[in-house]
Amino acid sequence: MSDNPQTMYMNWLQSLTKQNPMQDWLPKDTGTIFGQESAIKDLLQQFGADLDPTVWSRLQTEYLIELGQLWKDFLTSKVPHITDRRFASDDWQKQSVHAYNAAIYLLNARFLSLLADAVQAPEKKRQKIRFAVQQMIDALSPANFLATNPEAQSKMIESGGESLKQGMSQMLEDLQKGRISLTDESAFEVGKNVATTQGAVVFENRLFQLIQYAPLTKTVHQRPLLIVPPCINKFYILDLQPENSLVRYAVEQGHTVFLVSWANPDEHLANVTWNDYIEEAAIKAIHAVCDISKQDKINALGFCVGGTILSTALAVLADRGAHPASSVTLLTTLLDFSNTGVLDVFVDEMQVSMREQSLAQGGLLPGRDLASTFSSLRPNDLVWNYVQSNYLKGQKPAAFDLLYWNSDSTNLPGPMFCWYLRNTYLENSLKVPGKLSVAGSALDLSKVDAPAFIFGSREDHIVPWQAAYASMSILNPKKKKQNRFVLGASGHIAGVINPASKNKRSYWLNEKNAADAESWFAGASECPGSWWLTWSDFLSEHAGKIVKAPAKLGAVGYSEIEPAPGRYVKVRAE
């Protein structure tokens, strides 16, 4: 790379965001790609791809025609019409040079996208090329650099340079933290103003704490609810504030709620395996909830990878002749990994083998690597937006509980992560009866004999809703008419955290199950508000009779250890 300011800035930002090693295939010369034929051909060569010369010629011709029109407009002082929200401020329109610069960028971006779509290569490689090109497109927006961002320049002039001074100060602070600040982290404290639903830790081992929440009703359903959140994030996404807490909502509906709070692994857990997460965590939690509630059947909910862990644990128990689930709820969960959305660009034999060589025998996958990977899926929202506001404009991030949670990352044990990566994302073996052995049992998810409530989010880029729908045929197949699928609006997190009290967004229902997702959607009806209401009805159907609420938490052998949310959730990833 040449040592121009943009390239130096890109080098700095790459070190700040700590690009995941799985992205080693990304092109190196990101600072000089736009409009340069040799750079584009080098990019394709790096991926071992090619482009039909006739397509190349046609796209070049179209590009030059549009470029010529832009140049003509510029010479006649005609301001181009720009709808991209990154350039919505009046500052981009006040001076034609800035509007023209944005228009040229958008033309280049569209040209590069068309090139990526036209390459001759297998689909998986084409997907990687599209992803890499989009990363470059987003990174090289003129809004990301002080020299080409009129909003930041105006701010600097108005403040007498104070905005730039503040921005540099915030940039240095983030360099020390090793990540971009998305919110005012000083505004939140776990257990004080997030994760505040009252309860107690009633069991713990090296992998998790089990929280039992205090009842908010005089009577409760006989069968309790166990929630297994994802281990790649902190559980309190389900218990942010009282008004948007799924945990509190379930308690308010008269359910005795238990929740797994995962340990944030350090070097002492560097050798923990997938089997350990199933046997020592999920299965142990199920047994503990049954013991405390004195019930042989419980309702169980898994969110994202927590749903994968829960389903695996129930299949292992089924192989042992035990069926403790009265119902299973899976929220944005993959059991069939045929369609993994944009995450597929990070998974191939080479990248998985690289991870196995470094981690399979022990070690930790740092939480910052996972956070960086997920941020790269939405770089404009989770990277460049904050580069512009925090550093170029010197604005302090606002306090936002969800973004605080998003920045509170967790590590993963290397052996556990490598097993998960290979057997699910790479080889899609989890859904194949008998192919895998987990905790000493031949795994067969079809043995999970309980009605399933499957939820997918329509705009989910991590778990495509069609992939979530595939679980309808995997769990409880002999009685699959008992299974229910609900499609929510929005994405992976916002689709799930849609409180019933706010009556926002919508969801889709179809009382008749279909062979595939698209057929199901064709017969579905859109309903206003939150899907929590229909889930509550489903849960109540399988929660047993109404009984008096427990007078105290825990039971013999499961005494209260400490108040919720417990110690484990407060441990920060180093």
C-alpha positions as CSV (number, residue, x, y, z in Angstrom):
1,M,0.0,0.0,0.0
2,S,1.1,3.5,-0.6
3,D,1.5,5.8,2.4
4,N,-1.4,8.2,1.6
5,P,-3.6,9.5,4.4
6,Q,-6.5,7.3,3.4
7,T,-4.4,4.2,3.4
8,M,-2.8,5.1,6.8
9,Y,-6.3,5.7,8.2
10,M,-7.4,2.3,6.9
11,N,-4.4,0.6,8.4
12,W,-5.2,2.3,11.8
13,L,-8.9,1.3,11.6
14,Q,-8.0,-2.3,10.7
15,S,-5.9,-2.5,13.8
16,L,-8.6,-0.8,15.9
17,T,-11.4,-3.1,14.7
18,K,-9.0,-6.1,14.9
19,Q,-10.2,-7.8,11.8
20,N,-10.9,-11.5,12.4
21,P,-8.2,-13.8,11.1
22,M,-10.9,-15.6,9.1
23,Q,-10.9,-12.6,6.9
24,D,-7.3,-13.2,5.6
25,W,-8.7,-13.6,2.1
26,L,-9.7,-9.9,2.0
27,P,-7.8,-8.0,-0.7
28,K,-4.9,-6.0,0.7
29,D,-5.0,-2.9,-1.5
30,T,-8.3,-1.4,-0.4
31,G,-7.1,2.1,-0.8
32,T,-6.7,2.2,-4.6
33,I,-9.4,0.0,-6.0
34,F,-12.0,2.5,-7.4
35,G,-11.8,3.1,-11.1
36,Q,-8.6,1.2,-11.6
37,E,-8.7,-1.7,-14.0
38,S,-5.5,-3.3,-12.8
39,A,-6.6,-3.2,-9.2
40,I,-9.9,-4.8,-10.0
41,K,-8.2,-7.6,-12.1
42,D,-5.7,-8.2,-9.2
43,L,-8.7,-8.6,-6.9
44,L,-10.3,-11.2,-9.1
45,Q,-7.0,-13.0,-9.5
46,Q,-6.5,-13.1,-5.7
47,F,-9.8,-15.0,-5.5
48,G,-9.0,-17.2,-8.5
49,A,-12.0,-15.8,-10.4
50,D,-12.4,-14.3,-13.8
51,L,-14.8,-12.0,-15.7
52,D,-16.2,-12.4,-19.2
53,P,-14.4,-9.8,-21.4
54,T,-17.7,-8.8,-23.0
55,V,-19.3,-8.2,-19.6
56,W,-16.2,-6.2,-18.6
57,S,-16.4,-4.1,-21.7
58,R,-20.1,-3.5,-21.4
59,L,-19.8,-2.4,-17.7
60,Q,-16.9,-0.1,-18.6
61,T,-18.9,1.6,-21.3
62,E,-21.9,2.1,-19.0
63,Y,-19.6,3.4,-16.3
64,L,-17.9,5.9,-18.6
65,I,-21.3,7.2,-19.9
66,E,-22.6,7.8,-16.4
67,L,-19.2,9.3,-15.3
68,G,-19.4,11.6,-18.3
69,Q,-22.9,12.8,-17.4
70,L,-21.8,13.5,-13.8
71,W,-18.8,15.5,-15.0
72,K,-21.1,17.5,-17.4
73,D,-23.5,18.2,-14.5
74,F,-20.6,19.3,-12.3
75,L,-19.4,21.7,-15.0
76,T,-22.9,23.2,-15.3
77,S,-23.2,23.4,-11.4
78,K,-26.1,21.0,-11.5
79,V,-26.2,19.3,-8.0
80,P,-26.7,15.6,-8.4
81,H,-29.7,14.0,-6.6
82,I,-28.5,11.7,-3.8
83,T,-30.8,9.5,-1.7
84,D,-28.2,7.6,0.3
85,R,-28.8,8.4,4.0
86,R,-25.0,8.8,4.6
87,F,-25.1,11.9,2.5
88,A,-28.5,13.3,3.7
89,S,-27.1,16.3,5.5
90,D,-27.4,19.7,3.8
91,D,-23.6,20.0,4.1
92,W,-23.3,17.6,1.2
93,Q,-25.5,19.8,-1.0
94,K,-24.2,23.3,-0.1
95,Q,-21.0,22.8,-2.1
96,S,-21.3,21.0,-5.4
97,V,-17.8,19.5,-5.1
98,H,-19.0,17.5,-2.1
99,A,-22.2,16.4,-3.8
100,Y,-20.2,15.5,-6.8
101,N,-17.7,13.5,-4.7
102,A,-20.5,11.6,-3.1
103,A,-22.1,10.9,-6.5
104,I,-18.8,9.6,-7.9
105,Y,-18.4,7.4,-4.9
106,L,-21.9,5.9,-5.4
107,L,-21.2,5.4,-9.1
108,N,-18.0,3.6,-8.3
109,A,-19.8,1.5,-5.6
110,R,-22.5,0.4,-8.0
111,F,-19.9,-0.4,-10.7
112,L,-17.9,-2.6,-8.3
113,S,-21.1,-4.3,-7.1
114,L,-22.0,-5.1,-10.7
115,L,-18.5,-6.5,-11.3
116,A,-18.7,-8.7,-8.2
117,D,-22.1,-10.0,-9.4
118,A,-20.7,-10.8,-12.8
119,V,-17.6,-12.8,-11.9
120,Q,-17.3,-16.3,-13.2
121,A,-16.7,-18.5,-10.1
122,P,-18.5,-21.0,-7.9
123,E,-21.3,-19.5,-5.8
124,K,-19.4,-19.7,-2.5
125,K,-16.4,-17.9,-4.0
126,R,-18.7,-15.3,-5.6
127,Q,-20.3,-14.7,-2.2
128,K,-16.9,-14.0,-0.7
129,I,-16.0,-11.7,-3.6
130,R,-19.3,-9.8,-3.1
131,F,-18.6,-9.5,0.6
132,A,-15.0,-8.3,0.2
133,V,-16.1,-5.8,-2.4
134,Q,-18.9,-4.5,-0.1
135,Q,-16.4,-4.1,2.7
136,M,-14.2,-2.0,0.5
137,I,-17.2,0.0,-0.8
138,D,-18.3,0.8,2.8
139,A,-14.8,1.6,4.0
140,L,-14.0,4.1,1.3
141,S,-17.1,6.3,1.6
142,P,-16.1,10.0,1.6
143,A,-18.1,10.3,4.8
144,N,-15.4,8.3,6.6
145,F,-12.6,10.8,6.1
146,L,-12.2,14.3,7.5
147,A,-10.8,15.7,4.2
148,T,-14.0,14.6,2.3
149,N,-16.7,14.9,5.0
150,P,-18.2,18.4,4.9
151,E,-20.3,17.7,8.1
152,A,-17.1,17.0,10.1
153,Q,-15.4,20.1,8.5
154,S,-18.3,22.4,9.5
155,K,-18.3,21.0,13.0
156,M,-14.6,21.6,13.3
157,I,-15.0,25.2,12.1
158,E,-18.0,25.9,14.3
159,S,-16.2,24.5,17.4
160,G,-12.9,26.2,16.8
161,G,-11.2,22.9,16.4
162,E,-12.6,21.5,19.7
163,S,-14.6,18.7,17.8
164,L,-11.4,17.5,16.2
165,K,-9.6,17.6,19.5
166,Q,-12.4,15.7,21.2
167,G,-12.5,13.2,18.4
168,M,-8.8,12.4,18.6
169,S,-9.1,12.0,22.3
170,Q,-11.9,9.5,21.9
171,M,-10.0,7.7,19.1
172,L,-7.0,7.3,21.5
173,E,-9.3,5.9,24.2
174,D,-10.7,3.4,21.8
175,L,-7.2,2.4,20.6
176,Q,-6.4,1.5,24.2
177,K,-9.7,-0.5,24.5
178,G,-9.1,-2.2,21.2
179,R,-12.6,-1.5,19.9
180,I,-14.9,1.3,18.8
181,S,-17.2,2.7,21.5
182,L,-20.8,2.3,20.4
183,T,-22.4,3.8,23.4
184,D,-21.7,5.7,26.7
185,E,-20.6,2.6,28.7
186,S,-20.4,4.6,31.9
187,A,-24.2,5.0,31.8
188,F,-24.8,1.3,32.5
189,E,-24.0,-1.3,35.2
190,V,-25.1,-4.9,35.1
191,G,-27.4,-5.5,37.9
192,K,-28.1,-1.8,38.5
193,N,-29.9,-0.6,35.4
194,V,-29.7,-3.6,33.1
195,A,-30.4,-7.2,34.1
196,T,-32.5,-6.1,37.1
197,T,-35.3,-8.6,37.3
198,Q,-35.3,-9.9,40.9
199,G,-34.1,-13.4,41.5
200,A,-31.2,-15.5,42.9
201,V,-28.5,-17.8,41.7
202,V,-29.5,-21.3,43.0
203,F,-26.7,-23.4,41.4
204,E,-23.4,-22.9,39.8
205,N,-20.5,-24.8,38.3
206,R,-17.5,-23.9,36.2
207,L,-19.6,-23.3,33.1
208,F,-22.7,-21.5,34.2
209,Q,-24.8,-20.1,37.0
210,L,-28.5,-21.0,37.2
211,I,-30.7,-18.1,38.1
212,Q,-34.3,-18.5,39.4
213,Y,-36.4,-15.4,39.2
214,A,-38.8,-14.4,41.9
215,P,-42.5,-14.6,41.1
216,L,-44.5,-11.5,40.4
217,T,-47.9,-13.2,40.6
218,K,-49.6,-15.0,43.5
219,T,-50.1,-18.1,41.4
220,V,-47.9,-19.7,38.8
221,H,-48.0,-22.4,36.2
222,Q,-46.9,-25.8,37.6
223,R,-44.2,-26.4,35.0
224,P,-41.3,-24.0,35.0
225,L,-39.6,-22.3,32.1
226,L,-35.8,-22.8,31.5
227,I,-34.1,-20.2,29.2
228,V,-30.8,-21.1,27.5
229,P,-29.4,-17.9,26.0
230,P,-26.5,-17.9,23.5
231,C,-23.0,-18.4,25.0
232,I,-21.5,-16.0,22.5
233,N,-23.2,-13.0,24.3
234,K,-24.3,-12.1,27.8
235,F,-27.8,-13.3,28.8
236,Y,-29.1,-9.9,29.6
237,I,-30.2,-9.1,26.1
238,L,-33.3,-10.9,27.4
239,D,-33.4,-8.7,30.5
240,L,-32.3,-5.2,29.5
241,Q,-34.9,-2.9,31.0
242,P,-38.1,-3.9,32.8
243,E,-40.2,-2.6,29.8
244,N,-38.3,-4.7,27.2
245,S,-37.3,-7.8,29.2
246,L,-38.5,-11.1,27.9
247,V,-37.5,-12.6,31.2
248,R,-39.7,-10.3,33.2
249,Y,-42.6,-10.7,30.7
250,A,-42.6,-14.5,31.2
251,V,-42.5,-14.0,35.0
252,E,-45.5,-11.6,34.7
253,Q,-47.4,-14.2,32.8
254,G,-47.2,-16.5,35.8
255,H,-44.2,-18.7,34.8
256,T,-41.4,-19.7,37.2
257,V,-38.4,-18.7,35.1
258,F,-34.9,-20.2,35.3
259,L,-32.1,-18.9,33.2
260,V,-28.6,-20.1,32.3
261,S,-25.9,-17.4,32.9
262,W,-22.8,-18.6,31.0
263,A,-19.3,-18.2,32.4
264,N,-17.1,-15.9,30.4
265,P,-14.2,-18.3,29.7
266,D,-10.6,-17.6,30.7
267,E,-7.5,-19.8,30.5
268,H,-9.0,-22.1,33.1
269,L,-11.7,-23.1,30.6
270,A,-9.4,-23.2,27.6
271,N,-9.9,-27.0,27.1
272,V,-13.7,-27.1,27.5
273,T,-15.4,-29.0,24.7
274,W,-18.9,-29.0,23.1
275,N,-19.6,-32.2,25.1
276,D,-18.9,-30.3,28.3
277,Y,-21.3,-27.6,27.3
278,I,-24.0,-30.2,26.7
279,E,-23.4,-32.5,29.7
280,E,-22.1,-30.0,32.4
281,A,-24.3,-27.1,31.4
282,A,-27.5,-27.7,29.4
283,I,-28.3,-31.1,30.8
284,K,-27.3,-30.2,34.3
285,A,-29.5,-27.1,34.1
286,I,-32.5,-29.2,33.0
287,H,-32.0,-31.6,35.9
288,A,-31.6,-28.8,38.4
289,V,-34.8,-27.1,37.2
290,C,-36.7,-30.4,37.5
291,D,-35.3,-31.0,41.0
292,I,-36.1,-27.5,42.2
293,S,-39.6,-27.5,40.8
294,K,-40.3,-31.2,41.5
295,Q,-41.6,-31.6,38.0
296,D,-40.6,-34.2,35.5
297,K,-41.6,-32.0,32.6
298,I,-40.5,-28.4,31.9
299,N,-40.8,-25.8,29.2
300,A,-37.5,-24.9,27.6
301,L,-36.4,-22.0,25.4
302,G,-33.2,-21.5,23.5
303,F,-32.0,-18.4,21.7
304,C,-29.6,-18.5,18.8
305,V,-26.7,-20.9,19.6
306,G,-28.4,-21.4,22.9
307,G,-31.2,-23.1,21.0
308,T,-28.7,-25.4,19.2
309,I,-27.2,-26.3,22.6
310,L,-30.6,-26.9,24.1
311,S,-31.8,-29.1,21.2
312,T,-28.6,-31.1,21.3
313,A,-29.0,-31.7,25.1
314,L,-32.6,-32.8,24.7
315,A,-31.6,-35.2,21.9
316,V,-28.9,-36.7,24.1
317,L,-31.4,-37.1,26.9
318,A,-33.8,-38.7,24.5
319,D,-31.2,-41.2,23.5
320,R,-30.9,-42.1,27.2
321,G,-34.7,-42.6,27.4
322,A,-35.5,-39.3,29.1
323,H,-37.9,-36.7,27.7
324,P,-38.0,-33.8,30.2
325,A,-39.4,-31.1,27.8
326,S,-43.1,-30.3,27.8
327,S,-42.4,-27.8,25.0
328,V,-39.4,-26.4,23.2
329,T,-39.1,-22.8,22.0
330,L,-36.3,-21.9,19.6
331,L,-35.7,-18.2,18.8
332,T,-33.6,-17.5,15.7
333,T,-31.9,-20.8,15.9
334,L,-30.1,-23.0,13.4
335,L,-30.4,-26.8,13.5
336,D,-30.1,-27.2,9.7
337,F,-27.1,-25.2,8.6
338,S,-27.7,-25.5,4.8
339,N,-28.4,-21.8,4.7
340,T,-26.2,-19.7,7.0
341,G,-26.7,-16.4,5.3
342,V,-23.8,-14.0,5.1
343,L,-21.8,-15.9,7.8
344,D,-21.1,-18.5,5.1
345,V,-18.3,-16.2,3.8
346,F,-16.3,-17.0,7.0
347,V,-16.5,-20.7,6.7
348,D,-14.6,-23.1,4.4
349,E,-12.2,-26.0,5.0
350,M,-9.1,-23.7,4.9
351,Q,-10.5,-21.3,7.6
352,V,-11.9,-24.1,9.8
353,S,-8.6,-26.0,9.6
354,M,-6.7,-22.9,10.5
355,R,-8.8,-22.5,13.6
356,E,-8.4,-26.1,14.5
357,Q,-4.6,-25.9,14.3
358,S,-4.6,-23.0,16.7
359,L,-7.4,-23.8,19.1
360,A,-8.7,-27.4,18.8
361,Q,-6.2,-28.7,21.5
362,G,-6.8,-25.8,23.8
363,G,-7.0,-22.0,23.9
364,L,-9.6,-19.2,23.7
365,L,-11.4,-17.5,20.9
366,P,-11.3,-13.9,22.1
367,G,-14.7,-12.2,22.3
368,R,-13.3,-9.2,20.4
369,D,-12.8,-11.5,17.3
370,L,-16.4,-12.5,17.4
371,A,-17.5,-8.9,17.9
372,S,-15.4,-7.8,15.0
373,T,-16.9,-10.5,12.8
374,F,-20.5,-9.6,13.6
375,S,-19.7,-5.9,13.1
376,S,-18.3,-6.6,9.7
377,L,-21.8,-7.9,8.7
378,R,-23.2,-4.4,9.2
379,P,-20.2,-2.1,8.9
380,N,-22.1,1.1,8.1
381,D,-24.2,0.7,11.2
382,L,-21.7,-0.7,13.6
383,V,-18.3,0.7,12.4
384,W,-18.3,3.6,10.1
385,N,-21.3,5.4,11.6
386,Y,-19.3,5.6,14.9
387,V,-16.0,6.5,13.2
388,Q,-17.8,9.5,11.7
389,S,-19.6,10.6,14.8
390,N,-17.0,9.7,17.5
391,Y,-13.8,10.7,15.8
392,L,-14.5,13.0,12.8
393,K,-17.2,15.0,14.6
394,G,-16.1,14.5,18.2
395,Q,-19.5,13.6,19.4
396,K,-19.8,11.4,22.5
397,P,-21.8,8.2,22.0
398,A,-25.3,8.3,23.4
399,A,-26.4,5.9,26.1
400,F,-28.2,2.9,24.6
401,D,-28.7,-0.3,26.5
402,L,-28.7,-2.7,23.5
403,L,-25.4,-1.3,22.2
404,Y,-23.9,-1.6,25.7
405,W,-24.8,-5.2,25.6
406,N,-23.4,-5.5,22.1
407,S,-20.0,-4.3,23.3
408,D,-20.0,-6.7,26.3
409,S,-18.4,-9.6,24.5
410,T,-17.6,-13.1,25.7
411,N,-14.7,-15.5,24.9
412,L,-15.3,-19.1,23.8
413,P,-13.2,-22.2,24.6
414,G,-11.2,-23.2,21.5
415,P,-12.1,-26.9,21.4
416,M,-15.8,-26.2,21.9
417,F,-15.8,-23.5,19.1
418,C,-13.9,-25.7,16.7
419,W,-16.3,-28.6,17.1
420,Y,-19.2,-26.3,16.6
421,L,-17.7,-24.7,13.5
422,R,-16.8,-27.9,11.7
423,N,-19.9,-30.0,12.6
424,T,-22.5,-27.4,12.0
425,Y,-21.5,-24.5,9.7
426,L,-19.0,-26.5,7.6
427,E,-20.3,-30.0,7.4
428,N,-24.0,-29.5,8.5
429,S,-23.9,-32.8,10.4
430,L,-26.1,-31.9,13.4
431,K,-29.3,-32.6,11.6
432,V,-28.2,-36.0,10.3
433,P,-29.5,-38.8,12.6
434,G,-26.7,-40.8,14.1
435,K,-23.8,-39.0,12.3
436,L,-22.5,-37.3,15.4
437,S,-21.7,-38.6,18.9
438,V,-22.3,-36.1,21.7
439,A,-21.8,-36.8,25.4
440,G,-21.6,-40.6,24.6
441,S,-24.9,-40.6,22.7
442,A,-25.6,-41.0,19.0
443,L,-27.3,-37.7,18.2
444,D,-30.7,-37.8,16.6
445,L,-32.7,-34.5,16.9
446,S,-35.8,-36.2,15.6
447,K,-36.0,-38.0,19.0
448,V,-36.9,-34.7,20.7
449,D,-40.5,-35.5,21.4
450,A,-42.1,-32.2,22.4
451,P,-44.2,-29.5,20.6
452,A,-41.9,-26.9,19.2
453,F,-42.4,-23.1,18.9
454,I,-40.0,-21.9,16.2
455,F,-39.4,-18.2,15.7
456,G,-37.6,-16.5,12.9
457,S,-37.0,-12.9,12.1
458,R,-37.7,-11.7,8.6
459,E,-34.7,-9.5,8.2
460,D,-32.3,-11.7,10.1
461,H,-28.8,-11.8,8.4
462,I,-27.3,-14.3,10.9
463,V,-30.1,-16.9,10.9
464,P,-32.1,-16.5,7.7
465,W,-35.8,-17.1,8.7
466,Q,-36.1,-19.8,6.0
467,A,-33.3,-21.7,7.8
468,A,-35.0,-21.3,11.1
469,Y,-38.2,-22.8,9.5
470,A,-36.3,-25.9,8.6
471,S,-36.3,-26.9,12.3
472,M,-40.1,-27.5,12.0
473,S,-39.3,-30.8,10.2
474,I,-36.4,-31.8,12.4
475,L,-37.9,-31.6,15.9
476,N,-40.9,-33.7,16.9
477,P,-41.4,-35.0,13.3
478,K,-43.9,-37.7,14.2
479,K,-46.2,-35.0,15.7
480,K,-45.1,-32.1,13.6
481,K,-48.6,-30.8,13.4
482,Q,-48.1,-29.7,17.0
483,N,-45.2,-27.5,16.0
484,R,-45.8,-23.8,15.4
485,F,-43.8,-21.3,13.4
486,V,-44.0,-17.6,13.9
487,L,-42.2,-15.0,11.7
488,G,-41.4,-11.7,13.3
489,A,-40.4,-8.4,11.7
490,S,-36.9,-6.9,11.9
491,G,-33.6,-8.6,12.5
492,H,-31.8,-11.1,14.7
493,I,-32.1,-9.1,17.9
494,A,-34.7,-6.5,17.3
495,G,-37.1,-9.1,16.0
496,V,-36.8,-11.1,19.3
497,I,-36.9,-8.1,21.6
498,N,-40.3,-6.7,20.6
499,P,-42.1,-6.1,23.9
500,A,-45.9,-6.8,24.0
501,S,-46.5,-3.6,25.9
502,K,-45.1,-1.3,23.1
503,N,-47.3,-2.8,20.4
504,K,-44.7,-2.2,17.7
505,R,-43.8,-4.0,14.5
506,S,-45.7,-7.1,13.4
507,Y,-45.5,-10.8,12.9
508,W,-46.8,-13.4,10.6
509,L,-48.9,-16.5,11.4
510,N,-50.1,-19.5,9.5
511,E,-52.0,-22.2,11.4
512,K,-51.2,-24.7,8.7
513,N,-47.6,-26.0,8.5
514,A,-46.1,-26.3,5.0
515,A,-43.4,-28.4,3.5
516,D,-41.1,-25.4,3.0
517,A,-40.8,-21.8,4.2
518,E,-41.9,-20.0,1.1
519,S,-45.1,-22.1,1.0
520,W,-45.8,-21.3,4.6
521,F,-45.3,-17.6,4.0
522,A,-47.6,-17.6,1.0
523,G,-50.5,-18.7,3.3
524,A,-49.5,-16.5,6.3
525,S,-51.3,-13.5,7.6
526,E,-49.6,-10.4,9.0
527,C,-50.6,-9.5,12.6
528,P,-49.8,-6.1,14.2
529,G,-47.8,-5.9,17.4
530,S,-45.6,-8.4,19.2
531,W,-45.3,-12.1,18.7
532,W,-44.8,-12.4,22.5
533,L,-48.5,-12.7,22.9
534,T,-48.9,-15.8,20.7
535,W,-45.8,-17.4,22.3
536,S,-47.4,-16.8,25.7
537,D,-50.5,-18.6,24.7
538,F,-48.4,-21.5,23.4
539,L,-46.3,-21.7,26.5
540,S,-49.4,-21.7,28.8
541,E,-50.8,-24.7,26.9
542,H,-47.9,-26.8,27.9
543,A,-47.2,-25.3,31.4
544,G,-49.6,-27.5,33.5
545,K,-52.1,-26.4,36.1
546,I,-52.1,-23.2,38.1
547,V,-50.5,-23.6,41.6
548,K,-49.5,-21.3,44.4
549,A,-46.3,-19.3,43.7
550,P,-43.2,-20.7,45.6
551,A,-42.6,-18.9,48.9
552,K,-38.8,-19.0,48.4
553,L,-36.3,-19.6,45.7
554,G,-34.2,-22.8,45.3
555,A,-34.8,-26.0,47.2
556,V,-33.0,-28.5,49.3
557,G,-29.5,-28.8,47.7
558,Y,-30.1,-25.6,45.7
559,S,-29.8,-22.8,48.2
560,E,-29.5,-19.2,47.2
561,I,-25.9,-18.4,46.4
562,E,-26.2,-14.7,45.6
563,P,-28.8,-12.3,44.1
564,A,-29.4,-12.2,40.4
565,P,-27.8,-11.4,38.0
566,G,-24.9,-13.2,39.7
567,R,-21.1,-12.8,39.3
568,Y,-20.6,-14.7,36.0
569,V,-22.4,-12.1,33.8
570,K,-20.3,-9.3,35.2
571,V,-17.0,-10.8,34.1
572,R,-15.7,-8.8,31.1
573,A,-13.7,-10.4,28.3
574,E,-10.0,-9.4,28.3
